[in-house]
Each structure stands twice: as structure tokens, then as C-alpha cells.
């Protein structure tokens, strides 16, 4: 018999792998604006490119969003809250 468990909503993710740096800024803006005021936790996967992380950080700062870069095992993503 299945249990009645609350479904936990997974964070939204944007994967920037394979995009040119010029495209990353616009995709990040669209991703944020599509979810604005949702209260969601988001993950933006940047890989280990310092340039890609800088692009995402600049956008997050423009929107005055708090964020964290990766964790102890993986620094290839940025986590933020809308």
C-alpha cells in the first residue's frame, strides 16, 4: 500500500554547458525572470569555467539575489533563492 508522502519539489536547474559565454547571460536572465517571486531555490550549472561563473554572478548581483557557489565537493554550480 503506498504511503501518503508529501512530494518534495526539486529545485529548478539551468545547465549552461555547451552555451557560448555570450548566450549565458541572456539565458540566465530569462531563467530568473520566468521564476521571479516564486520563492524557489534555483541551481545554475556553470561547470568550472571562471568566466561562466562571473557572468552568472553579475546577473545575480544585478537582481540583488543571494547566492552560494557550489559546495565542498563541487564548485561547478551556483545556488540562489528567488
Helices and strands as residue ranges (DSSP letters): E 12-15, H 21-35, E 41-45, H 50-62, E 67-69, E 77-81
